[in-house]
């Protein structure tokens, strides 16, 4: 939209008036909000000037600007070398779907399930604090560290907590603090795309360890440690992304025992604890007296995308390494955002919000499962006990990436399973979200569109 208006402004002379917002909405078939955002972007670039009550006009162009030769950036390829940072699937997960497309991919709650009023109230109170814009303690404000410590339980204390700018930042800090470039990192297979991208960016070598319906297999984890000499294992024991699995009680102690025998850390990404539909077991960190588990907990998934607040919980020398790397990287998360998060989770509104989200996720999960059973009986899946996604195995011979592309053409976003595997997948899967759609009715329509996509794919494959 901004590109269209930029082109239109370039055809006009300085001082010429652009069409009104109402005319642009009618001509381009977009919403008034889309037009408003595009005009604001052009104003920020200095291309247009908005005059309240009069309209939007092409800005005066700077005088005396001489034409320059086209820039040549080719030299940078040599200077940068062959190391690449590929945002790949992570960027795709963060990209909003086109207008009219049903969102059943990604990983954030829709606006209707975000505690927007409570967040606004908390942010306003935080802004009125005399020290709102002062530097916070480097490890985070005390009340927020205490809240995260209580949420984990066991022997965790506020002194063990480091506040970070979201779960993805916490993952990056943990990987780079604990492992040198070229080192192996054991990961579940499949696993969260973000950790695969972060590991590649840190120069690590990811080694897959298969999971089943009860979580990672401890016997295969022990074999992987023995073969690679790895010193860290990244896992999501509770509401695993993408499968939704919960590590079974008997395997919890086995995983810790295997790591203990290998002299290795367990990086526990507990990103979905506040998205529980059914009761969740305590974190692995709560049963870890020796500081073997480095625990990551985030508020973002259960609140709103821009509440970029998470915690890294660790004890011993690794905790000092984590704190040091965050200071070197980014100093600290903004105090105002930390105060907002603390105000939110300390208020009665937080527990009301969690109850609302739990009920909504249960309704949506069950509605999605029923719609899939009705419209797509060839898919095999288990209903997760929490989180935001359902992991479905596709019939033999179906290409998950091609099907996800076909689904987008039908007007629904789902995630192909292949990018979640650090090595060759054991089959074709889709990650289908039940939290992101606007309503249960929209979920049902999304499944109908997915069924049409599969029918079209199957018809094309037979030709």
C-alpha positions as CSV (number, residue, x, y, z in Angstrom):
1,X,0.0,0.0,0.0
2,X,2.8,2.4,0.9
3,X,4.6,1.6,-2.3
4,X,1.4,2.4,-4.4
5,X,1.1,5.8,-2.7
6,X,4.8,6.5,-3.0
7,X,4.6,5.9,-6.8
8,X,1.5,8.1,-6.9
9,X,3.3,10.9,-5.0
10,X,6.3,10.7,-7.4
11,X,4.0,11.4,-10.4
12,X,2.7,14.6,-8.7
13,X,4.4,18.0,-8.2
14,X,5.3,19.4,-4.8
15,X,2.2,20.9,-3.2
16,X,-0.2,18.8,-5.2
17,X,-3.0,17.1,-3.2
18,X,-3.2,13.4,-3.0
19,X,-6.7,11.7,-3.3
20,X,-8.6,11.7,0.0
21,X,-8.5,8.7,2.3
22,X,-12.1,7.9,1.4
23,X,-11.3,8.0,-2.3
24,X,-8.3,5.7,-1.8
25,X,-10.3,3.2,0.2
26,X,-12.9,3.0,-2.5
27,X,-10.4,2.8,-5.4
28,X,-8.0,0.3,-3.8
29,X,-10.5,-1.8,-1.9
30,X,-8.6,-1.6,1.4
31,X,-9.5,-0.6,4.9
32,X,-9.3,3.0,6.2
33,X,-6.7,1.8,8.8
34,X,-4.5,0.5,5.9
35,X,-4.6,3.8,4.1
36,X,-3.9,5.8,7.3
37,X,-0.9,3.7,8.1
38,X,0.5,4.0,4.6
39,X,0.1,7.8,4.6
40,X,1.8,8.0,8.1
41,X,4.7,6.0,6.7
42,X,5.1,8.4,3.8
43,X,4.9,11.4,6.1
44,X,7.6,9.9,8.3
45,X,9.8,9.6,5.1
46,X,9.2,13.2,4.4
47,X,7.4,12.5,1.1
48,X,4.0,14.0,2.0
49,X,2.7,16.6,4.4
50,X,-0.7,16.1,6.2
51,X,-2.7,19.3,6.9
52,X,-5.7,18.6,9.2
53,X,-8.9,19.7,7.6
54,X,-7.3,20.1,4.2
55,X,-5.8,16.8,3.1
56,X,-2.4,15.2,2.3
57,X,0.0,17.0,-0.1
58,X,3.2,16.1,-1.8
59,X,6.1,17.6,0.2
60,X,8.6,20.1,-1.2
61,X,11.7,18.3,-2.5
62,X,15.1,19.4,-1.2
63,X,16.8,21.8,-3.5
64,X,20.3,21.4,-4.8
65,X,20.3,17.6,-4.6
66,X,22.4,16.4,-7.5
67,X,21.8,13.1,-9.2
68,X,24.1,10.4,-8.0
69,X,25.3,7.3,-9.7
70,X,23.6,4.1,-8.6
71,X,25.1,2.7,-5.4
72,X,27.3,-0.4,-5.8
73,X,27.0,-2.7,-2.8
74,X,28.6,-5.7,-4.4
75,X,31.9,-5.3,-2.5
76,X,30.0,-6.2,0.7
77,X,29.7,-9.9,-0.3
78,X,33.4,-10.3,-0.1
79,X,33.8,-8.3,3.1
80,X,31.0,-10.3,4.9
81,X,32.4,-13.7,3.9
82,X,30.2,-16.8,3.6
83,X,28.5,-16.8,7.0
84,X,24.8,-16.2,6.6
85,X,21.9,-15.4,9.0
86,X,18.7,-16.8,7.7
87,X,15.5,-15.6,9.3
88,X,13.6,-18.0,7.1
89,X,10.6,-19.6,8.7
90,X,10.8,-17.3,11.7
91,X,10.1,-14.2,9.6
92,X,7.2,-16.1,7.9
93,X,5.7,-16.8,11.3
94,X,5.8,-13.2,12.2
95,X,4.3,-11.9,8.9
96,X,0.6,-11.1,9.2
97,X,-1.6,-12.9,6.7
98,X,-3.1,-10.9,3.8
99,X,-6.4,-9.3,4.3
100,X,-9.2,-11.9,4.0
101,X,-6.9,-14.8,4.7
102,X,-7.7,-16.9,7.9
103,X,-4.8,-17.1,10.3
104,X,-4.2,-20.7,11.4
105,X,-0.4,-20.3,11.5
106,X,1.9,-18.1,13.6
107,X,1.9,-18.1,17.4
108,X,0.2,-15.2,19.0
109,X,-3.2,-14.7,20.5
110,X,-5.7,-12.7,18.4
111,X,-6.5,-9.2,19.7
112,X,-9.8,-10.4,21.1
113,X,-8.0,-12.7,23.5
114,X,-5.2,-10.2,24.5
115,X,-5.6,-8.4,27.8
116,X,-5.5,-5.0,26.1
117,X,-7.4,-3.0,28.6
118,X,-5.4,-4.5,31.5
119,X,-2.2,-3.8,29.6
120,X,-3.2,-0.2,28.9
121,X,-4.0,0.4,32.6
122,X,-0.7,-1.3,33.7
123,X,1.3,0.8,31.1
124,X,-0.3,4.0,32.3
125,X,0.5,3.3,35.9
126,X,4.0,2.3,35.0
127,X,4.5,5.6,33.1
128,X,3.5,7.6,36.2
129,X,6.2,6.1,38.4
130,X,8.9,8.7,39.2
131,X,11.7,6.3,38.0
132,X,9.8,5.0,35.0
133,X,12.5,6.0,32.5
134,X,15.5,5.4,34.8
135,X,17.9,2.4,34.4
136,X,16.6,-0.7,36.0
137,X,18.8,-3.2,37.9
138,X,20.8,-5.0,35.3
139,X,19.2,-8.4,36.1
140,X,15.7,-6.9,36.2
141,X,13.4,-5.2,38.7
142,X,13.1,-7.1,41.9
143,X,9.3,-7.6,41.9
144,X,9.3,-9.2,38.4
145,X,12.2,-11.5,39.2
146,X,10.4,-12.6,42.3
147,X,7.2,-13.3,40.3
148,X,9.0,-15.5,37.8
149,X,10.8,-17.3,40.6
150,X,7.5,-18.1,42.3
151,X,6.0,-19.3,39.0
152,X,8.8,-21.9,38.7
153,X,8.8,-23.0,42.4
154,X,11.2,-25.5,43.9
155,X,14.4,-23.9,45.2
156,X,14.4,-21.1,42.6
157,X,15.0,-17.6,44.2
158,X,14.7,-14.1,42.7
159,X,18.5,-14.0,42.6
160,X,18.4,-16.8,40.0
161,X,16.3,-14.8,37.6
162,X,17.5,-12.6,34.7
163,X,14.8,-10.6,32.9
164,X,15.3,-10.5,29.1
165,X,13.5,-8.9,26.1
166,X,11.4,-11.8,25.2
167,X,11.8,-15.6,24.8
168,X,13.6,-15.5,21.5
169,X,16.3,-13.2,22.9
170,X,16.6,-15.5,25.9
171,X,17.2,-18.4,23.6
172,X,19.9,-16.5,21.7
173,X,21.6,-15.4,24.9
174,X,21.6,-19.0,26.3
175,X,23.0,-20.6,23.1
176,X,25.8,-18.1,22.7
177,X,26.7,-17.9,26.4
178,X,26.8,-21.7,26.8
179,X,28.2,-23.0,23.5
180,X,31.1,-22.0,21.3
181,X,30.7,-21.7,17.5
182,X,30.9,-25.2,15.9
183,X,29.7,-27.0,19.0
184,X,26.9,-29.5,18.9
185,X,23.4,-28.7,20.3
186,X,21.0,-31.5,20.9
187,X,17.4,-30.6,20.0
188,X,14.1,-32.4,19.8
189,X,13.0,-33.5,16.4
190,X,10.7,-31.8,15.4
191,X,11.3,-28.6,17.3
192,X,10.7,-24.8,17.3
193,X,11.9,-23.1,14.2
194,X,13.3,-20.2,16.2
195,X,15.8,-22.3,18.0
196,X,17.1,-23.8,14.7
197,X,17.5,-20.3,13.3
198,X,19.2,-19.0,16.4
199,X,21.6,-22.0,16.5
200,X,22.6,-21.5,12.9
201,X,23.2,-17.8,13.5
202,X,25.5,-18.7,16.5
203,X,27.4,-21.2,14.3
204,X,26.2,-24.3,16.2
205,X,25.6,-27.8,14.8
206,X,22.1,-29.0,15.7
207,X,21.7,-32.7,16.3
208,X,18.1,-34.2,16.3
209,X,16.7,-36.4,19.0
210,X,13.3,-37.9,18.1
211,X,10.1,-37.2,20.1
212,X,6.9,-39.2,20.4
213,X,3.6,-38.6,22.1
214,X,5.3,-38.6,25.5
215,X,8.1,-36.2,24.6
216,X,11.7,-36.8,23.9
217,X,13.0,-40.4,24.1
218,X,15.6,-40.6,26.9
219,X,17.3,-43.7,25.4
220,X,18.0,-41.8,22.1
221,X,19.0,-38.7,24.1
222,X,21.6,-40.7,25.9
223,X,22.9,-42.1,22.6
224,X,23.1,-38.6,21.1
225,X,25.1,-37.3,24.1
226,X,27.5,-40.3,23.8
227,X,28.0,-39.9,20.0
228,X,28.5,-36.1,19.9
229,X,29.9,-35.1,23.3
230,X,27.3,-32.3,23.4
231,X,27.1,-30.2,26.5
232,X,23.5,-28.9,26.0
233,X,20.1,-30.1,25.1
234,X,17.3,-27.7,24.1
235,X,13.8,-28.9,24.8
236,X,10.2,-27.9,25.4
237,X,8.8,-30.4,27.9
238,X,5.4,-28.7,28.3
239,X,3.1,-28.2,25.3
240,X,5.9,-28.8,22.9
241,X,6.0,-26.8,19.7
242,X,4.9,-28.1,17.2
243,X,3.6,-31.4,18.5
244,X,1.9,-30.3,21.7
245,X,3.4,-33.2,23.6
246,X,4.0,-33.1,27.4
247,X,7.0,-34.9,28.7
248,X,5.7,-37.9,30.7
249,X,6.4,-38.1,34.5
250,X,8.7,-41.1,34.1
251,X,10.8,-39.5,31.4
252,X,11.3,-36.2,33.4
253,X,13.7,-37.8,35.8
254,X,15.3,-39.9,33.0
255,X,16.1,-36.8,31.0
256,X,17.7,-35.1,34.0
257,X,19.7,-38.3,34.8
258,X,20.9,-38.6,31.2
259,X,22.1,-34.9,31.2
260,X,23.7,-35.5,34.6
261,X,25.6,-38.5,33.3
262,X,26.8,-36.5,30.3
263,X,27.8,-33.5,32.3
264,X,25.5,-31.4,30.2
265,X,22.9,-28.6,30.6
266,X,19.2,-28.9,29.8
267,X,17.8,-25.6,28.2
268,X,14.1,-25.8,29.2
269,X,11.9,-23.5,27.0
270,X,8.7,-23.2,29.0
271,X,7.1,-20.8,26.6
272,X,3.5,-22.1,26.8
273,X,2.9,-22.7,30.5
274,X,0.4,-19.8,30.7
275,X,-1.5,-21.4,27.7
276,X,-2.5,-24.5,29.6
277,X,-5.9,-26.1,28.8
278,X,-5.4,-29.0,31.2
279,X,-3.1,-29.0,34.3
280,X,0.6,-28.9,33.5
281,X,3.4,-30.6,35.4
282,X,5.9,-28.3,37.2
283,X,8.9,-27.2,35.2
284,X,12.0,-29.4,35.1
285,X,13.8,-26.5,36.8
286,X,11.7,-27.1,39.9
287,X,13.2,-30.6,40.4
288,X,16.8,-29.6,39.7
289,X,18.9,-28.9,42.8
290,X,22.2,-28.8,40.9
291,X,21.6,-26.0,38.4
292,X,21.6,-28.3,35.5
293,X,18.5,-26.8,34.0
294,X,18.6,-23.3,32.4
295,X,14.9,-22.3,32.3
296,X,13.2,-19.9,29.9
297,X,9.8,-18.5,30.7
298,X,7.9,-15.8,28.7
299,X,4.9,-13.6,29.1
300,X,4.6,-12.7,25.4
301,X,2.6,-15.7,24.1
302,X,-0.1,-15.4,26.8
303,X,-0.4,-11.6,26.7
304,X,0.5,-9.6,23.6
305,X,3.2,-9.7,20.9
306,X,4.9,-6.5,22.0
307,X,5.1,-7.4,25.7
308,X,8.6,-8.6,25.1
309,X,9.4,-9.8,28.6
310,X,10.8,-13.2,29.5
311,X,13.1,-14.7,32.2
312,X,16.3,-16.8,32.0
313,X,16.6,-18.7,35.2
314,X,20.0,-20.3,36.1
315,X,22.3,-20.9,39.0
316,X,26.1,-21.0,39.4
317,X,28.7,-19.9,36.9
318,X,26.3,-20.3,33.9
319,X,24.1,-17.6,35.5
320,X,27.0,-15.2,35.6
321,X,27.8,-15.9,32.0
322,X,24.2,-15.3,30.9
323,X,24.0,-12.0,32.8
324,X,27.4,-10.9,31.3
325,X,26.3,-11.6,27.7
326,X,23.0,-9.7,28.1
327,X,24.8,-6.6,29.4
328,X,27.3,-6.8,26.5
329,X,24.5,-7.4,24.0
330,X,21.7,-5.0,25.0
331,X,22.3,-3.7,28.6
332,X,18.7,-4.4,29.9
333,X,15.1,-4.5,28.8
334,X,13.3,-1.1,29.2
335,X,12.3,-0.4,32.8
336,X,8.9,0.9,31.7
337,X,8.1,-2.4,30.0
338,X,9.3,-4.4,33.0
339,X,7.1,-2.3,35.3
340,X,4.1,-2.8,33.0
341,X,4.6,-6.5,33.0
342,X,4.9,-6.6,36.8
343,X,1.8,-4.5,37.2
344,X,-0.2,-6.8,34.9
345,X,0.8,-10.1,36.5
346,X,0.3,-8.7,40.0
347,X,-3.3,-7.5,39.3
348,X,-6.5,-9.5,39.6
349,X,-7.0,-8.9,35.9
350,X,-4.1,-11.4,35.1
351,X,-5.9,-14.4,36.7
352,X,-9.1,-13.4,35.0
353,X,-7.3,-13.2,31.7
354,X,-5.8,-16.6,32.2
355,X,-9.2,-18.2,32.9
356,X,-10.6,-16.5,29.9
357,X,-7.8,-17.7,27.6
358,X,-8.0,-21.3,29.0
359,X,-11.7,-21.5,28.3
360,X,-11.3,-20.0,24.8
361,X,-8.4,-22.3,23.9
362,X,-10.3,-25.4,25.1
363,X,-13.3,-24.3,23.0
364,X,-11.2,-23.6,19.9
365,X,-9.1,-26.8,20.3
366,X,-12.2,-29.0,20.4
367,X,-13.8,-27.1,17.6
368,X,-10.7,-27.5,15.4
369,X,-10.5,-31.2,16.2
370,X,-14.1,-31.7,15.4
371,X,-13.9,-29.8,12.1
372,X,-10.8,-31.7,11.0
373,X,-12.4,-35.1,11.8
374,X,-15.4,-34.0,9.8
375,X,-13.8,-32.4,6.8
376,X,-10.4,-34.1,6.7
377,X,-10.7,-37.6,8.1
378,X,-7.4,-38.7,6.4
379,X,-5.4,-36.5,8.9
380,X,-4.0,-38.2,12.0
381,X,-3.6,-36.1,15.1
382,X,-4.0,-36.0,18.9
383,X,-5.6,-33.1,20.8
384,X,-3.0,-31.2,22.7
385,X,-3.4,-30.4,26.5
386,X,-2.2,-26.8,26.0
387,X,-0.5,-24.4,23.7
388,X,-1.9,-23.0,20.4
389,X,-1.4,-25.7,17.8
390,X,-2.4,-29.1,16.6
391,X,0.1,-31.3,14.9
392,X,-1.5,-33.4,12.1
393,X,0.2,-36.1,10.0
394,X,-0.8,-36.0,6.3
395,X,-1.7,-39.0,4.2
396,X,1.2,-40.7,2.5
397,X,2.3,-39.1,-0.7
398,X,1.2,-35.6,0.2
399,X,3.8,-32.8,0.1
400,X,3.3,-30.6,3.2
401,X,5.0,-27.6,1.8
402,X,3.0,-27.7,-1.5
403,X,-0.2,-28.2,0.5
404,X,0.5,-25.2,2.7
405,X,1.1,-23.1,-0.4
406,X,-2.2,-24.4,-1.9
407,X,-4.0,-23.6,1.4
408,X,-2.8,-20.0,1.2
409,X,-4.2,-19.8,-2.3
410,X,-7.5,-20.9,-0.8
411,X,-7.3,-18.2,1.8
412,X,-6.0,-19.9,5.0
413,X,-2.5,-20.0,6.5
414,X,-1.2,-23.2,8.0
415,X,2.4,-24.2,8.7
416,X,4.1,-26.9,6.7
417,X,5.8,-29.4,9.1
418,X,9.1,-29.8,7.2
419,X,10.9,-26.6,8.6
420,X,10.4,-27.9,12.2
421,X,12.7,-30.8,11.6
422,X,16.5,-30.2,12.0
423,X,17.1,-33.2,9.7
424,X,15.0,-35.3,7.3
425,X,11.4,-35.5,8.5
426,X,9.8,-38.9,9.3
427,X,6.7,-37.9,7.3
428,X,4.6,-35.0,6.1
429,X,2.9,-32.9,8.8
430,X,0.9,-29.6,9.2
431,X,1.0,-27.4,12.2
432,X,-2.6,-26.0,12.4
433,X,-3.2,-23.3,14.9
434,X,-6.5,-22.9,16.8
435,X,-5.7,-19.7,18.8
436,X,-5.0,-17.2,16.1
437,X,-8.3,-17.2,14.2
438,X,-10.8,-14.5,15.1
439,X,-13.5,-17.0,16.1
440,X,-14.7,-20.6,16.2
441,X,-16.7,-19.9,13.1
442,X,-13.6,-18.7,11.3
443,X,-11.8,-21.8,12.4
444,X,-14.5,-24.0,10.8
445,X,-14.2,-21.9,7.6
446,X,-10.5,-22.3,7.7
447,X,-10.7,-26.1,7.8
448,X,-13.2,-26.0,4.9
449,X,-10.6,-24.0,2.9
450,X,-7.9,-26.4,3.9
451,X,-10.0,-29.4,2.7
452,X,-10.5,-27.7,-0.6
453,X,-6.8,-27.2,-0.9
454,X,-6.1,-30.9,-0.2
455,X,-8.8,-31.9,-2.7
456,X,-7.2,-29.7,-5.3
457,X,-3.7,-31.0,-4.5
458,X,-4.8,-34.6,-4.7
459,X,-6.6,-34.0,-8.0
460,X,-3.5,-32.3,-9.4
461,X,-1.3,-35.2,-8.2
462,X,-3.5,-37.8,-10.0
463,X,-3.2,-36.0,-13.3
